[in-house]
């Protein structure tokens, strides 16, 4: 847990994380402009664009944070004193993973709060269609996707360079989302 807590603190201090969360919030606010294009579909546009922003920027955060943390430990040589202690390598990686997942959970919660705030401010109806269990399930499943992407990024970052780890993780993400289309094709 100490490694997970330290990983969370290190990830939260990252300026890249803040900039990506900021751009995700801006993209959700852009959905308010797009709702003017559609007629009578305001709630659908805001919810769909908000969920897509949470997913897209969450994946970017999972990849960037996942590939950089282990590489930074190796590059700065701070991993060697840590592994000299009675900490197994698997415990180190699991601690890093839980720290990344905690970071992603906070990110999803923050962006979900902003999405609900946008929905309430701009008069999206709070009927069963919008605030139903499907929206909560979508947010939970986005979090699970991000947790899997973080695990893949951590896997690749443990034995590859950051650039290749990012490319491999992004390829796994794209392949995972295109399997149904490829099966139909």
MOUR-V658013 format. One record per helix or strand. SS is the DSSP state (2 for helix, 1 for strand). FROM is the first residue (numbers start at 1). LEN is the number of residues. Records with the same first field share a line. If there is no record, write none. Layout:
# MOUR-V658013
SS=FROM-LEN / FROM-LEN
This chain:
# MOUR-V658013
2=2-11 / 15-20 / 42-34 / 79-6 / 89-33 / 133-25 / 162-23
